[in-house]
Amino acid sequence: MTAARNRVEKVYEAKVKGVPTEASIARLRRGVTLEDGTRTAPAKIELLHETGNNAWYEIKLHQGRNQQVRRMFELVGHSVVKLRRVRIGFLTDEHLKPGYWRHHNPMWK
């Protein structure tokens, strides 16, 4: 289900150290070449809010390379302080604690 070929959208919320410029975010939206030479697909990135010296972003990807969100922001000079995946496709579970899991039942949404 989560393979890139299936184009299932994964949604993350990331707290980023500092506030990236709009040019940096536009660069990430278009897709970037990571340090290992792999190219990321375009991403949807929206500013959720700023908190003093940090900013929260919502990132929507259909790809999912190892540590992709962290590596993308690091590339533009802003490390990710907190990261959480909030949705995979239509699946969400606000009540699931970090580190826990549940069985998928197609009748659940």
VMD Tcl script that builds the backbone (N, CA, C; Angstrom):
set m [mol new atoms 327]
animate dup $m
set s [atomselect $m all]
$s set {name element resname resid chain x y z} {
  {N N MET 1 A 0.819 -1.195 0.000}
  {CA C MET 1 A 0.000 0.000 0.000}
  {C C MET 1 A 0.866 1.263 0.000}
  {N N THR 2 A 1.979 1.253 0.710}
  {CA C THR 2 A 2.772 2.473 0.848}
  {C C THR 2 A 3.856 2.619 -0.216}
  {N N ALA 3 A 3.956 1.692 -1.153}
  {CA C ALA 3 A 4.960 1.796 -2.209}
  {C C ALA 3 A 4.680 3.028 -3.071}
  {N N ALA 4 A 5.736 3.685 -3.534}
  {CA C ALA 4 A 5.604 4.914 -4.316}
  {C C ALA 4 A 4.777 4.694 -5.583}
  {N N ARG 5 A 4.870 3.508 -6.180}
  {CA C ARG 5 A 4.123 3.243 -7.422}
  {C C ARG 5 A 2.616 3.315 -7.215}
  {N N ASN 6 A 2.159 3.117 -5.977}
  {CA C ASN 6 A 0.728 3.186 -5.674}
  {C C ASN 6 A 0.242 4.614 -5.483}
  {N N ARG 7 A 1.176 5.544 -5.367}
  {CA C ARG 7 A 0.876 6.971 -5.229}
  {C C ARG 7 A -0.081 7.268 -4.063}
  {N N VAL 8 A 0.081 6.519 -2.971}
  {CA C VAL 8 A -0.704 6.777 -1.768}
  {C C VAL 8 A -0.066 7.947 -1.037}
  {N N GLU 9 A -0.850 8.943 -0.737}
  {CA C GLU 9 A -0.335 10.145 -0.093}
  {C C GLU 9 A -0.049 9.901 1.391}
  {N N LYS 10 A 1.142 10.324 1.802}
  {CA C LYS 10 A 1.530 10.269 3.208}
  {C C LYS 10 A 1.623 11.706 3.698}
  {N N VAL 11 A 1.008 11.985 4.837}
  {CA C VAL 11 A 0.968 13.350 5.358}
  {C C VAL 11 A 1.734 13.412 6.673}
  {N N TYR 12 A 2.643 14.366 6.761}
  {CA C TYR 12 A 3.488 14.549 7.939}
  {C C TYR 12 A 3.311 15.956 8.477}
  {N N GLU 13 A 3.552 16.120 9.753}
  {CA C GLU 13 A 3.682 17.431 10.374}
  {C C GLU 13 A 5.095 17.504 10.925}
  {N N ALA 14 A 5.794 18.584 10.585}
  {CA C ALA 14 A 7.187 18.728 10.990}
  {C C ALA 14 A 7.410 20.083 11.644}
  {N N LYS 15 A 8.087 20.055 12.786}
  {CA C LYS 15 A 8.528 21.277 13.437}
  {C C LYS 15 A 9.972 21.484 12.999}
  {N N VAL 16 A 10.227 22.618 12.349}
  {CA C VAL 16 A 11.518 22.898 11.743}
  {C C VAL 16 A 12.224 23.986 12.535}
  {N N LYS 17 A 13.513 23.781 12.768}
  {CA C LYS 17 A 14.311 24.771 13.482}
  {C C LYS 17 A 14.514 25.981 12.574}
  {N N GLY 18 A 14.107 27.136 13.051}
  {CA C GLY 18 A 14.174 28.340 12.234}
  {C C GLY 18 A 12.971 28.417 11.311}
  {N N VAL 19 A 12.948 29.442 10.480}
  {CA C VAL 19 A 11.860 29.619 9.524}
  {C C VAL 19 A 12.469 29.705 8.125}
  {N N PRO 20 A 12.311 28.658 7.323}
  {CA C PRO 20 A 12.864 28.676 5.968}
  {C C PRO 20 A 12.234 29.782 5.120}
  {N N THR 21 A 12.994 30.273 4.162}
  {CA C THR 21 A 12.468 31.293 3.251}
  {C C THR 21 A 11.460 30.652 2.313}
  {N N GLU 22 A 10.641 31.477 1.713}
  {CA C GLU 22 A 9.665 30.971 0.745}
  {C C GLU 22 A 10.382 30.342 -0.448}
  {N N ALA 23 A 11.544 30.869 -0.821}
  {CA C ALA 23 A 12.324 30.292 -1.923}
  {C C ALA 23 A 12.782 28.872 -1.579}
  {N N SER 24 A 13.183 28.650 -0.329}
  {CA C SER 24 A 13.605 27.312 0.097}
  {C C SER 24 A 12.443 26.328 0.056}
  {N N ILE 25 A 11.288 26.771 0.519}
  {CA C ILE 25 A 10.102 25.902 0.508}
  {C C ILE 25 A 9.684 25.614 -0.931}
  {N N ALA 26 A 9.747 26.610 -1.802}
  {CA C ALA 26 A 9.410 26.408 -3.217}
  {C C ALA 26 A 10.338 25.372 -3.837}
  {N N ARG 27 A 11.602 25.404 -3.466}
  {CA C ARG 27 A 12.582 24.431 -3.947}
  {C C ARG 27 A 12.196 23.018 -3.522}
  {N N LEU 28 A 11.794 22.859 -2.252}
  {CA C LEU 28 A 11.373 21.550 -1.747}
  {C C LEU 28 A 10.101 21.084 -2.441}
  {N N ARG 29 A 9.202 22.013 -2.735}
  {CA C ARG 29 A 7.950 21.656 -3.411}
  {C C ARG 29 A 8.212 21.093 -4.809}
  {N N ARG 30 A 9.212 21.612 -5.497}
  {CA C ARG 30 A 9.541 21.152 -6.849}
  {C C ARG 30 A 10.241 19.798 -6.840}
  {N N GLY 31 A 10.887 19.464 -5.737}
  {CA C GLY 31 A 11.690 18.251 -5.651}
  {C C GLY 31 A 13.157 18.633 -5.658}
  {N N VAL 32 A 13.951 17.937 -4.873}
  {CA C VAL 32 A 15.371 18.246 -4.740}
  {C C VAL 32 A 16.187 16.973 -4.902}
  {N N THR 33 A 17.471 17.154 -5.159}
  {CA C THR 33 A 18.390 16.024 -5.200}
  {C C THR 33 A 19.052 15.915 -3.835}
  {N N LEU 34 A 18.865 14.779 -3.178}
  {CA C LEU 34 A 19.416 14.567 -1.848}
  {C C LEU 34 A 20.912 14.288 -1.925}
  {N N GLU 35 A 21.566 14.257 -0.779}
  {CA C GLU 35 A 23.026 14.103 -0.719}
  {C C GLU 35 A 23.514 12.796 -1.331}
  {N N ASP 36 A 22.662 11.783 -1.400}
  {CA C ASP 36 A 23.081 10.501 -1.989}
  {C C ASP 36 A 22.800 10.430 -3.488}
  {N N GLY 37 A 22.312 11.530 -4.057}
  {CA C GLY 37 A 22.067 11.592 -5.495}
  {C C GLY 37 A 20.662 11.249 -5.921}
  {N N THR 38 A 19.811 10.822 -4.994}
  {CA C THR 38 A 18.430 10.497 -5.360}
  {C C THR 38 A 17.601 11.769 -5.440}
  {N N ARG 39 A 16.678 11.790 -6.367}
  {CA C ARG 39 A 15.813 12.951 -6.578}
  {C C ARG 39 A 14.457 12.681 -5.926}
  {N N THR 40 A 13.960 13.664 -5.200}
  {CA C THR 40 A 12.642 13.518 -4.573}
  {C C THR 40 A 11.570 13.981 -5.549}
  {N N ALA 41 A 10.408 13.396 -5.441}
  {CA C ALA 41 A 9.265 13.827 -6.240}
  {C C ALA 41 A 8.754 15.144 -5.661}
  {N N PRO 42 A 8.008 15.908 -6.450}
  {CA C PRO 42 A 7.422 17.133 -5.906}
  {C C PRO 42 A 6.588 16.837 -4.657}
  {N N ALA 43 A 6.590 17.778 -3.730}
  {CA C ALA 43 A 5.857 17.623 -2.472}
  {C C ALA 43 A 4.926 18.810 -2.275}
  {N N LYS 44 A 3.850 18.573 -1.569}
  {CA C LYS 44 A 2.954 19.671 -1.182}
  {C C LYS 44 A 3.364 20.076 0.224}
  {N N ILE 45 A 3.736 21.337 0.404}
  {CA C ILE 45 A 4.198 21.805 1.708}
  {C C ILE 45 A 3.448 23.077 2.058}
  {N N GLU 46 A 2.826 23.070 3.226}
  {CA C GLU 46 A 2.065 24.227 3.708}
  {C C GLU 46 A 2.553 24.625 5.090}
  {N N LEU 47 A 2.712 25.903 5.313}
  {CA C LEU 47 A 3.052 26.419 6.640}
  {C C LEU 47 A 1.813 26.323 7.516}
  {N N LEU 48 A 1.931 25.651 8.657}
  {CA C LEU 48 A 0.813 25.563 9.597}
  {C C LEU 48 A 0.826 26.755 10.541}
  {N N HIS 49 A 1.985 26.995 11.190}
  {CA C HIS 49 A 2.150 28.176 12.033}
  {C C HIS 49 A 3.605 28.329 12.462}
  {N N GLU 50 A 3.935 29.522 12.883}
  {CA C GLU 50 A 5.269 29.805 13.381}
  {C C GLU 50 A 5.207 29.982 14.888}
  {N N THR 51 A 6.247 29.504 15.579}
  {CA C THR 51 A 6.319 29.648 17.028}
  {C C THR 51 A 7.675 30.246 17.379}
  {N N GLY 52 A 7.765 31.538 17.424}
  {CA C GLY 52 A 9.027 32.182 17.774}
  {C C GLY 52 A 10.122 31.878 16.782}
  {N N ASN 53 A 11.030 30.974 17.150}
  {CA C ASN 53 A 12.175 30.644 16.307}
  {C C ASN 53 A 11.966 29.419 15.435}
  {N N ASN 54 A 10.772 28.824 15.462}
  {CA C ASN 54 A 10.512 27.596 14.726}
  {C C ASN 54 A 9.248 27.735 13.887}
  {N N ALA 55 A 9.058 26.780 12.992}
  {CA C ALA 55 A 7.857 26.766 12.158}
  {C C ALA 55 A 7.353 25.335 12.030}
  {N N TRP 56 A 6.030 25.175 11.969}
  {CA C TRP 56 A 5.393 23.877 11.751}
  {C C TRP 56 A 4.893 23.833 10.315}
  {N N TYR 57 A 5.197 22.736 9.621}
  {CA C TYR 57 A 4.761 22.548 8.240}
  {C C TYR 57 A 3.994 21.245 8.106}
  {N N GLU 58 A 3.062 21.232 7.159}
  {CA C GLU 58 A 2.401 19.999 6.755}
  {C C GLU 58 A 3.020 19.610 5.419}
  {N N ILE 59 A 3.503 18.381 5.329}
  {CA C ILE 59 A 4.168 17.890 4.132}
  {C C ILE 59 A 3.391 16.699 3.606}
  {N N LYS 60 A 3.031 16.742 2.321}
  {CA C LYS 60 A 2.314 15.634 1.688}
  {C C LYS 60 A 3.210 15.049 0.604}
  {N N LEU 61 A 3.487 13.754 0.739}
  {CA C LEU 61 A 4.356 13.035 -0.195}
  {C C LEU 61 A 3.648 11.806 -0.720}
  {N N HIS 62 A 3.979 11.387 -1.916}
  {CA C HIS 62 A 3.524 10.071 -2.366}
  {C C HIS 62 A 4.714 9.125 -2.439}
  {N N GLN 63 A 5.877 9.675 -2.227}
  {CA C GLN 63 A 7.118 8.922 -2.184}
  {C C GLN 63 A 7.409 8.681 -0.706}
  {N N GLY 64 A 8.413 7.995 -0.356}
  {CA C GLY 64 A 8.710 7.815 1.049}
  {C C GLY 64 A 10.112 7.284 1.252}
  {N N ARG 65 A 11.077 7.984 0.753}
  {CA C ARG 65 A 12.461 7.546 0.914}
  {C C ARG 65 A 12.857 7.615 2.383}
  {N N ASN 66 A 13.891 6.882 2.738}
  {CA C ASN 66 A 14.363 6.830 4.114}
  {C C ASN 66 A 14.675 8.237 4.647}
  {N N GLN 67 A 14.025 8.614 5.722}
  {CA C GLN 67 A 14.257 9.909 6.385}
  {C C GLN 67 A 14.071 11.088 5.425}
  {N N GLN 68 A 13.186 10.948 4.447}
  {CA C GLN 68 A 13.067 11.942 3.384}
  {C C GLN 68 A 12.751 13.343 3.886}
  {N N VAL 69 A 11.783 13.494 4.757}
  {CA C VAL 69 A 11.404 14.828 5.222}
  {C C VAL 69 A 12.572 15.478 5.952}
  {N N ARG 70 A 13.214 14.750 6.824}
  {CA C ARG 70 A 14.373 15.289 7.549}
  {C C ARG 70 A 15.486 15.686 6.587}
  {N N ARG 71 A 15.776 14.839 5.624}
  {CA C ARG 71 A 16.854 15.103 4.675}
  {C C ARG 71 A 16.534 16.292 3.775}
  {N N MET 72 A 15.269 16.449 3.387}
  {CA C MET 72 A 14.868 17.576 2.548}
  {C C MET 72 A 15.110 18.903 3.265}
  {N N PHE 73 A 14.619 19.002 4.498}
  {CA C PHE 73 A 14.774 20.259 5.235}
  {C C PHE 73 A 16.230 20.520 5.598}
  {N N GLU 74 A 16.975 19.469 5.878}
  {CA C GLU 74 A 18.403 19.628 6.174}
  {C C GLU 74 A 19.131 20.214 4.963}
  {N N LEU 75 A 18.705 19.838 3.786}
  {CA C LEU 75 A 19.312 20.319 2.551}
  {C C LEU 75 A 19.188 21.839 2.395}
  {N N VAL 76 A 18.108 22.418 2.928}
  {CA C VAL 76 A 17.930 23.873 2.833}
  {C C VAL 76 A 18.351 24.574 4.128}
  {N N GLY 77 A 19.054 23.841 4.998}
  {CA C GLY 77 A 19.641 24.453 6.182}
  {C C GLY 77 A 18.758 24.554 7.411}
  {N N HIS 78 A 17.710 23.745 7.472}
  {CA C HIS 78 A 16.800 23.781 8.626}
  {C C HIS 78 A 16.529 22.359 9.091}
  {N N SER 79 A 17.001 22.034 10.275}
  {CA C SER 79 A 16.794 20.678 10.785}
  {C C SER 79 A 15.376 20.508 11.315}
  {N N VAL 80 A 14.892 19.268 11.251}
  {CA C VAL 80 A 13.566 18.932 11.764}
  {C C VAL 80 A 13.713 18.567 13.235}
  {N N VAL 81 A 12.987 19.282 14.084}
  {CA C VAL 81 A 13.037 19.068 15.530}
  {C C VAL 81 A 12.040 17.989 15.945}
  {N N LYS 82 A 10.837 18.022 15.368}
  {CA C LYS 82 A 9.800 17.023 15.648}
  {C C LYS 82 A 9.161 16.628 14.330}
  {N N LEU 83 A 8.819 15.352 14.221}
  {CA C LEU 83 A 8.195 14.853 13.002}
  {C C LEU 83 A 7.187 13.786 13.370}
  {N N ARG 84 A 5.996 13.903 12.797}
  {CA C ARG 84 A 4.987 12.867 13.027}
  {C C ARG 84 A 4.193 12.649 11.741}
  {N N ARG 85 A 3.946 11.381 11.443}
  {CA C ARG 85 A 3.097 11.056 10.289}
  {C C ARG 85 A 1.676 11.060 10.804}
  {N N VAL 86 A 0.825 11.822 10.161}
  {CA C VAL 86 A -0.545 11.963 10.646}
  {C C VAL 86 A -1.551 11.197 9.797}
  {N N ARG 87 A -1.134 10.797 8.582}
  {CA C ARG 87 A -2.093 10.089 7.732}
  {C C ARG 87 A -1.348 9.337 6.639}
  {N N ILE 88 A -1.869 8.171 6.269}
  {CA C ILE 88 A -1.425 7.426 5.098}
  {C C ILE 88 A -2.681 7.166 4.281}
  {N N GLY 89 A -2.769 7.802 3.123}
  {CA C GLY 89 A -3.989 7.678 2.320}
  {C C GLY 89 A -5.168 8.193 3.123}
  {N N PHE 90 A -6.170 7.355 3.297}
  {CA C PHE 90 A -7.331 7.740 4.100}
  {C C PHE 90 A -7.202 7.281 5.551}
  {N N LEU 91 A -6.131 6.544 5.863}
  {CA C LEU 91 A -5.973 5.987 7.213}
  {C C LEU 91 A -5.399 7.006 8.190}
  {N N THR 92 A -6.060 7.144 9.287}
  {CA C THR 92 A -5.583 7.998 10.366}
  {C C THR 92 A -6.039 7.374 11.682}
  {N N ASP 93 A -5.293 7.623 12.707}
  {CA C ASP 93 A -5.711 7.156 14.023}
  {C C ASP 93 A -5.116 8.082 15.069}
  {N N GLU 94 A -5.850 9.115 15.395}
  {CA C GLU 94 A -5.381 10.109 16.355}
  {C C GLU 94 A -5.169 9.517 17.747}
  {N N HIS 95 A -5.804 8.401 18.026}
  {CA C HIS 95 A -5.744 7.824 19.368}
  {C C HIS 95 A -4.624 6.797 19.530}
  {N N LEU 96 A -3.863 6.558 18.470}
  {CA C LEU 96 A -2.783 5.579 18.523}
  {C C LEU 96 A -1.514 6.246 19.040}
  {N N LYS 97 A -0.976 5.729 20.135}
  {CA C LYS 97 A 0.209 6.325 20.752}
  {C C LYS 97 A 1.459 6.001 19.936}
  {N N PRO 98 A 2.493 6.859 19.997}
  {CA C PRO 98 A 3.738 6.570 19.283}
  {C C PRO 98 A 4.310 5.212 19.681}
  {N N GLY 99 A 4.751 4.446 18.678}
  {CA C GLY 99 A 5.326 3.130 18.924}
  {C C GLY 99 A 4.305 2.001 18.921}
  {N N TYR 100 A 3.019 2.320 18.940}
  {CA C TYR 100 A 1.971 1.307 18.922}
  {C C TYR 100 A 1.468 1.111 17.500}
  {N N TRP 101 A 0.710 0.062 17.279}
  {CA C TRP 101 A 0.175 -0.232 15.966}
  {C C TRP 101 A -1.179 -0.888 16.129}
  {N N ARG 102 A -1.872 -1.048 15.028}
  {CA C ARG 102 A -3.145 -1.760 15.029}
  {C C ARG 102 A -3.262 -2.520 13.724}
  {N N HIS 103 A -4.091 -3.541 13.694}
  {CA C HIS 103 A -4.362 -4.262 12.463}
  {C C HIS 103 A -5.244 -3.401 11.584}
  {N N HIS 104 A -5.039 -3.495 10.288}
  {CA C HIS 104 A -5.870 -2.753 9.346}
  {C C HIS 104 A -7.095 -3.589 8.979}
  {N N ASN 105 A -8.236 -2.989 9.087}
  {CA C ASN 105 A -9.476 -3.603 8.671}
  {C C ASN 105 A -10.076 -2.677 7.616}
  {N N PRO 106 A -10.303 -3.151 6.398}
  {CA C PRO 106 A -10.806 -2.276 5.345}
  {C C PRO 106 A -12.121 -1.564 5.701}
  {N N MET 107 A -12.811 -2.036 6.721}
  {CA C MET 107 A -14.063 -1.386 7.106}
  {C C MET 107 A -13.802 -0.176 7.994}
  {N N TRP 108 A -12.590 -0.070 8.571}
  {CA C TRP 108 A -12.254 1.066 9.432}
  {C C TRP 108 A -11.826 2.230 8.569}
  {N N LYS 109 A -12.151 3.398 9.013}
  {CA C LYS 109 A -11.649 4.599 8.347}
  {C C LYS 109 A -11.357 5.640 9.375}
}
mol reanalyze $m
mol bondsrecalc $m
mol representation Tube
mol addrep $m
